[in-house]
């Protein structure tokens, strides 16, 4: 045994007392998720009536290093009550832990989800308790197969690409307990929006929840990670997002997302800065088979060179009972522009996806039949996508592009829009409808946006 003691913060004490069928432990690095999680997991095994249970990690070597043999790991916590048979035994051919309890011996299989042929052979029958280490990296087919075979399910996860199916199918269907909701970052709370499952609990643990971690160790960990990088966002802040490959890698909710009340002060220029240009963009896609989106954006540019995305509206034909046609889009876009005019200001020129001649034709028809104060322009696409991205990256770097917090679709896209894995230096064709809409709106006024850093402060 290591001689170390399990020191628990109030949140971890609440976690140990919590009786839930499914629990997900998300958070920063060095938050103690595995240490406390595996301790509770074995207490649940001891209470279970079933004999067989599962611990799953990337491979058995990872499980041995990070779960079984580490300080305050299984062998340390439960000592003579456990026997680890890494090569199986005469009775159980698979790697397993034999756990001696007051309800008899329990068999805890240790398996890797990285090798499909192995876990497909290992899974069978029903199990009492299931523990999946770093579920965000697990084969989703393994998660589905294993999760339906257990009575109690616990998983740890590190922040990852929010678009992974494990989030929508499992993690985002859990909710924090009301008394601990305040400790979950708003960025993650905003993602826990799938249909909730009864009793599924989401836990977010940070450095502050690890009572055994000295403050100087926390500082050392933070100092070893460059602030502002994706690694900082994932490991230090515990926020989701692809670790590599993000197009807008310097976008930060903390720096670039503002309240509508903050943006409204520039309508009248109370602080010596005022909106001098308003613009709007429309990106369209009418497929019912894909997540293609009809994306409307409205932005304002101040006389200090700051650009604000003030409003958005999105429609997804795949989710609509009656799909939108181009003629419907024309009516809805005008209604969107009218609302924005009443709330923010008048954008006479608006810009529509120039590849969508059907919608442009419907806009012209609408203006001819009903009259309109808006001028519907085809978007100017001669500025290459790479140059548009480069402009926005520069504006984000100097806090010159800000987004009102109500524009959730744009924020989500900025956090997942990635470089294509198949083509070098090319963004993916997806997660970009609102991004494109915003670009159509700002391209004609790009010379008015930006300036020297700090000029507006």
RABEL-V379890 format. One record per pair of residues at least 24 apart in sequence whose ideal C-beta (glycine too) atoms are under 8 Angstrom apart, sorted by the first residue. I is the first residue (numbers start at 1). J is the second residue. D is the distance in Angstrom with one decimal. If there is no record, write none. Layout:
BEGIN
<<I,J,D> <I,J,D>>
END
This chain:
BEGIN
<<1,76,5.5> <1,79,6.1> <2,71,4.2> <2,72,6.7> <2,76,5.4> <4,71,5.4> <4,72,5.5> <4,76,7.5> <4,212,7.8> <6,35,7.2> <6,36,7.1> <6,39,6.4> <6,72,6.0> <6,77,7.4> <6,212,7.7> <7,211,4.5> <7,212,4.2> <8,36,7.0> <8,211,6.1> <9,208,7.6> <9,209,4.9> <9,210,7.0> <9,211,4.2> <11,180,6.2> <11,183,6.8> <11,203,7.8> <11,205,6.9> <11,209,4.8> <12,36,5.0> <12,205,7.6> <12,209,6.3> <12,211,7.4> <14,177,7.4> <14,179,7.5> <14,180,6.8> <15,40,6.9> <15,203,5.9> <16,40,5.4> <16,43,7.7> <18,177,7.1> <18,201,6.2> <20,199,5.1> <20,200,6.9> <20,201,4.4> <21,151,7.4> <21,152,6.1> <21,153,6.9> <21,199,5.1> <21,200,7.1> <22,152,7.7> <22,153,4.6> <22,154,7.7> <22,174,6.6> <22,197,6.9> <22,199,6.9> <22,200,4.4> <22,201,7.1> <23,153,7.5> <23,154,5.0> <23,155,7.7> <23,174,7.7> <23,200,7.7> <23,201,5.0> <23,202,8.0> <23,203,6.4> <24,135,7.5> <24,154,7.9> <24,155,5.4> <24,156,7.9> <24,157,6.4> <24,170,7.3> <24,171,5.3> <24,174,5.2> <24,200,7.6> <24,201,7.4> <24,202,5.3> <24,203,6.7> <25,154,7.2> <25,155,7.1> <25,156,4.6> <25,157,7.1> <25,203,5.0> <25,205,6.3> <26,156,7.8> <26,157,5.1> <26,158,7.9> <26,159,7.3> <26,171,7.2> <26,188,7.0> <26,202,6.8> <26,203,6.9> <26,204,5.4> <26,205,7.6> <26,238,6.9> <27,203,7.7> <27,204,5.2> <27,205,3.8> <27,206,5.5> <27,209,7.5> <27,238,4.7> <28,205,7.3> <28,206,4.9> <28,207,5.9> <28,235,6.4> <28,236,6.1> <28,237,6.9> <28,238,3.9> <29,158,7.5> <29,221,6.8> <29,235,4.3> <29,236,7.3> <30,207,6.5> <30,210,6.4> <30,213,6.1> <30,217,7.6> <30,218,7.7> <30,221,5.8> <31,205,4.0> <31,206,5.6> <31,207,6.3> <31,209,5.9> <31,210,5.3> <31,238,7.5> <32,205,6.5> <32,209,6.8> <32,210,4.1> <32,212,6.8> <32,213,7.3> <33,156,4.7> <33,205,5.4> <34,66,6.3> <34,67,6.4> <34,133,6.8> <34,156,5.7> <35,72,5.0> <35,73,7.7> <37,131,7.5> <37,154,6.1> <37,156,5.7> <38,67,5.7> <38,73,6.8> <38,74,6.1> <38,77,7.6> <38,131,6.9> <39,72,7.7> <39,77,5.5> <40,154,7.3> <41,129,6.3> <41,131,4.8> <41,154,5.4> <42,74,6.5> <42,77,7.0> <42,78,6.1> <42,99,6.8> <44,128,7.9> <44,129,5.1> <44,152,5.2> <44,154,7.6> <45,99,6.1> <45,101,7.3> <45,106,5.3> <45,108,6.5> <45,128,6.5> <45,129,5.1> <46,99,7.4> <46,101,4.5> <46,102,7.3> <46,103,6.9> <46,106,7.4> <47,103,7.9> <48,103,7.8> <48,106,7.3> <48,128,3.7> <48,129,5.8> <48,151,6.7> <48,152,7.2> <49,103,7.2> <49,128,7.2> <50,126,7.1> <50,127,6.5> <50,128,3.3> <50,129,7.9> <50,151,6.9> <51,104,7.2> <51,105,7.6> <51,106,5.9> <51,107,5.9> <51,128,7.5> <52,106,7.7> <52,107,5.3> <52,108,7.9> <52,109,6.9> <52,125,7.1> <52,127,5.2> <52,128,6.7> <53,106,6.2> <53,107,7.1> <53,108,4.6> <53,109,7.1> <53,127,5.6> <53,128,5.0> <53,129,4.5> <53,130,7.2> <53,131,8.0> <53,150,8.0> <54,108,7.1> <54,109,5.1> <54,111,6.5> <54,127,5.4> <54,129,7.5> <54,130,5.0> <54,131,6.9> <54,146,6.4> <54,150,7.2> <55,97,7.5> <55,108,5.8> <55,109,7.1> <55,110,5.1> <55,111,7.5> <55,131,4.8> <55,133,7.4> <56,110,7.9> <56,111,5.3> <56,112,7.2> <56,113,5.1> <56,119,7.5> <56,130,7.4> <56,131,6.9> <56,132,4.9> <56,133,6.7> <56,138,7.1> <56,142,7.1> <56,146,6.6> <57,110,7.7> <57,112,6.3> <57,113,7.4> <57,132,7.9> <57,133,4.1> <57,134,7.2> <58,112,6.0> <58,113,6.8> <58,114,4.9> <58,133,7.5> <58,134,6.9> <58,137,6.3> <58,138,7.9> <59,112,3.6> <59,114,5.2> <59,115,7.2> <60,86,6.9> <60,95,5.2> <60,110,5.5> <60,111,7.0> <60,112,5.4> <62,112,7.4> <62,133,7.2> <63,110,5.0> <63,112,7.4> <63,133,6.8> <64,110,7.7> <66,133,6.7> <67,133,6.2> <68,97,7.1> <68,110,7.2> <84,110,8.0> <86,110,7.8> <94,122,5.8> <113,138,4.6> <113,139,5.1> <113,142,4.2> <113,143,7.8> <114,139,7.4> <116,141,7.3> <116,142,7.5> <119,145,7.8> <119,146,8.0> <120,145,7.9> <123,149,6.9> <125,149,7.1> <126,150,7.5> <127,151,7.7> <128,152,6.8> <129,153,7.7> <129,154,7.4> <130,154,7.3> <131,155,7.1> <132,156,7.7> <134,158,5.9> <135,166,5.9> <135,170,7.4> <135,171,7.7> <136,160,4.0> <136,164,6.4> <136,166,6.0> <136,167,7.9> <138,166,7.0> <140,164,7.7> <140,165,5.1> <140,166,5.8> <140,169,7.4> <143,169,7.8> <143,170,6.7> <144,169,7.6> <158,234,6.9> <158,235,7.7> <159,233,7.5> <159,234,4.3> <159,235,7.7> <159,238,5.9> <159,239,5.6> <159,240,4.5> <159,241,6.6> <160,234,7.7> <160,240,6.3> <160,241,7.9> <160,242,7.2> <160,243,7.4> <161,240,7.4> <161,241,7.1> <161,242,4.4> <161,416,6.5> <162,191,5.9> <162,240,4.6> <162,241,6.9> <162,412,7.4> <162,415,6.6> <162,416,5.9> <163,416,5.2> <163,431,7.2> <167,191,7.0> <167,240,7.7> <168,194,5.7> <169,194,7.9> <171,202,7.1> <173,197,4.7> <173,200,5.8> <174,200,3.9> <174,201,5.8> <174,202,3.9> <175,200,6.9> <175,201,7.0> <175,202,5.8> <176,201,7.1> <176,202,5.0> <176,203,6.9> <176,204,6.8> <177,201,6.2> <180,204,7.9> <183,209,7.6> <185,237,7.1> <185,238,6.8> <185,239,6.1> <186,253,7.7> <187,239,5.2> <187,240,7.3> <187,253,5.4> <188,238,7.8> <188,239,6.9> <188,240,6.7> <190,408,6.9> <191,240,6.8> <204,238,6.8> <206,238,6.0> <228,252,7.6> <240,415,7.5> <241,415,5.3> <241,416,7.3> <242,416,6.9> <242,418,5.9> <245,418,4.5> <245,419,5.0> <245,421,7.4> <246,415,7.6> <246,416,7.7> <246,417,7.1> <246,418,5.7> <246,419,7.9> <247,389,5.9> <247,417,4.7> <247,418,6.1> <247,419,6.1> <247,427,5.4> <248,389,7.6> <248,392,6.8> <248,393,6.8> <248,396,6.7> <248,414,4.7> <248,415,7.8> <248,417,6.3> <250,393,6.2> <250,396,5.0> <250,397,5.8> <251,396,5.5> <251,414,4.6> <251,415,6.9> <252,396,7.8> <253,411,6.8> <255,396,7.9> <255,399,5.9> <256,396,6.1> <256,399,6.8> <256,401,6.7> <256,402,5.6> <256,403,5.9> <257,402,7.4> <257,403,5.3> <257,404,7.7> <257,405,5.2> <257,411,6.3> <258,308,7.6> <258,402,5.1> <258,403,7.2> <258,404,6.2> <258,405,6.8> <259,404,7.3> <259,405,5.9> <260,310,7.7> <260,404,5.0> <260,405,7.2> <260,406,6.3> <263,300,7.4> <263,308,5.1> <263,310,6.0> <263,402,7.4> <263,404,5.5> <266,300,7.2> <266,302,5.4> <266,308,7.5> <267,344,6.7> <267,345,6.5> <269,303,7.9> <273,302,5.1> <273,303,6.4> <273,304,4.7> <273,306,7.4> <273,456,6.2> <274,302,6.2> <274,303,5.8> <275,300,4.1> <275,301,6.9> <275,302,5.5> <275,303,7.9> <275,308,7.8> <275,344,7.4> <275,345,5.9> <276,301,6.6> <276,302,6.6> <276,303,4.7> <276,448,7.8> <277,301,4.2> <277,445,5.4> <277,448,6.2> <278,340,7.6> <278,344,6.5> <278,345,4.6> <278,346,6.3> <278,347,3.8> <279,347,5.3> <279,349,6.8> <279,350,7.1> <279,351,7.1> <279,441,4.3> <279,442,6.7> <279,444,6.9> <279,445,6.0> <280,336,7.8> <280,337,5.9> <280,340,7.0> <280,347,4.9> <280,350,4.1> <280,351,7.1> <280,441,5.6> <281,350,7.2> <281,351,5.1> <281,352,7.7> <281,379,7.0> <281,436,7.6> <281,437,4.1> <281,438,6.0> <281,439,7.0> <281,440,3.6> <281,441,3.5> <281,442,7.9> <282,329,7.5> <282,333,5.6> <282,350,7.1> <282,351,7.2> <282,352,4.6> <282,353,6.4> <282,359,7.3> <282,437,6.1> <282,440,7.1> <283,353,5.0> <283,433,4.9> <283,434,7.3> <283,436,4.3> <283,437,4.1> <283,440,6.7> <284,326,7.5> <284,329,6.3> <284,352,7.5> <284,353,5.1> <284,356,4.6> <284,359,5.2> <285,317,7.7> <285,433,6.7> <286,317,5.8> <286,323,7.0> <286,324,7.0> <286,325,7.4> <286,326,7.4> <287,317,6.4> <287,318,7.2> <288,317,5.0> <288,318,5.3> <288,323,5.5> <289,318,6.8> <290,318,6.6> <291,316,6.3> <291,318,6.2> <291,430,7.9> <292,316,7.3> <292,317,6.8> <292,318,7.4> <292,433,7.1> <293,409,7.6> <293,433,4.0> <293,434,7.2> <294,324,6.2> <294,329,5.8> <294,332,7.9> <294,433,7.7> <295,409,7.0> <295,433,4.1> <295,434,4.5> <295,436,7.1> <295,437,4.1> <296,332,7.7> <296,333,5.9> <296,336,4.8> <296,437,6.5> <297,407,7.9> <297,410,7.1> <297,434,6.4> <297,437,4.2> <297,438,4.8> <297,440,7.9> <297,441,5.5> <298,336,7.3> <298,337,7.4> <298,340,4.2> <298,344,6.8> <298,347,6.8> <298,441,7.4> <299,438,6.6> <299,441,5.2> <299,442,6.4> <300,344,6.1> <300,345,6.6> <301,442,7.7> <301,445,5.6> <301,448,5.2> <301,449,5.8> <302,456,7.5> <304,451,7.1> <304,455,6.4> <304,456,4.0> <305,400,6.2> <305,448,6.6> <305,449,5.7> <305,450,5.4> <305,451,4.0> <305,455,6.9> <305,456,7.1> <306,400,5.2> <306,401,7.6> <306,402,6.5> <306,449,7.5> <306,456,5.7> <307,395,6.6> <307,400,6.6> <307,401,5.0> <307,402,7.3> <307,442,6.1> <307,449,4.7> <308,402,5.1> <308,403,7.3> <308,404,6.7> <309,401,7.8> <309,402,7.4> <309,403,4.5> <309,404,6.3> <309,407,5.3> <309,410,5.9> <309,438,5.9> <310,340,6.9> <310,343,7.9> <310,344,5.1> <310,404,5.5> <310,407,7.9> <311,336,7.6> <311,339,7.5> <311,340,5.2> <311,343,7.2> <311,344,7.1> <311,404,7.1> <311,406,7.2> <311,407,6.9> <312,406,7.7> <312,407,4.5> <312,409,5.7> <312,410,5.7> <312,434,6.1> <312,437,7.7> <314,409,4.9> <314,433,7.3> <314,434,6.6> <326,356,7.4> <326,358,4.3> <326,359,4.4> <326,361,7.4> <326,362,4.4> <327,362,4.9> <327,365,7.8> <327,366,7.9> <329,359,5.5> <329,362,7.0> <330,359,6.8> <330,362,4.3> <330,363,5.1> <330,365,7.5> <330,366,4.4> <331,366,7.1> <333,363,7.5> <334,366,6.8> <334,372,6.6> <334,374,7.0> <337,374,5.8> <346,373,7.6> <347,374,7.5> <348,373,6.8> <348,374,6.4> <348,375,5.8> <349,374,7.7> <349,375,5.0> <349,377,5.8> <349,444,7.2> <350,374,5.5> <350,375,7.1> <350,376,6.1> <350,377,6.8> <350,441,7.7> <351,377,5.1> <351,378,7.4> <351,379,4.6> <351,380,7.3> <351,440,4.2> <351,441,5.9> <351,443,7.4> <351,444,6.8> <352,376,5.9> <352,377,7.0> <352,378,6.2> <352,379,6.1> <352,440,7.2> <353,379,5.7> <353,436,7.2> <353,440,6.8> <354,378,3.7> <354,379,4.8> <354,380,7.6> <354,381,5.7> <355,381,7.8> <377,444,8.0> <379,440,3.8> <379,443,7.1> <380,440,7.9> <380,443,5.3> <380,444,6.4> <383,443,5.5> <383,446,7.7> <385,427,6.3> <386,425,7.0> <388,439,4.8> <388,443,6.9> <389,427,7.0> <391,442,7.9> <391,446,6.0> <391,449,7.7> <391,450,7.7> <392,439,7.9> <394,450,6.6> <395,449,6.2> <395,450,5.8> <397,453,7.9> <398,450,7.1> <398,451,7.9> <398,452,7.9> <398,453,4.3> <398,454,7.9> <399,453,7.8> <400,449,6.4> <400,450,5.3> <400,451,7.0> <400,456,7.8> <401,449,7.3> <407,434,7.8> <409,434,4.8> <410,434,4.3> <410,435,7.0> <410,438,6.4>>
END
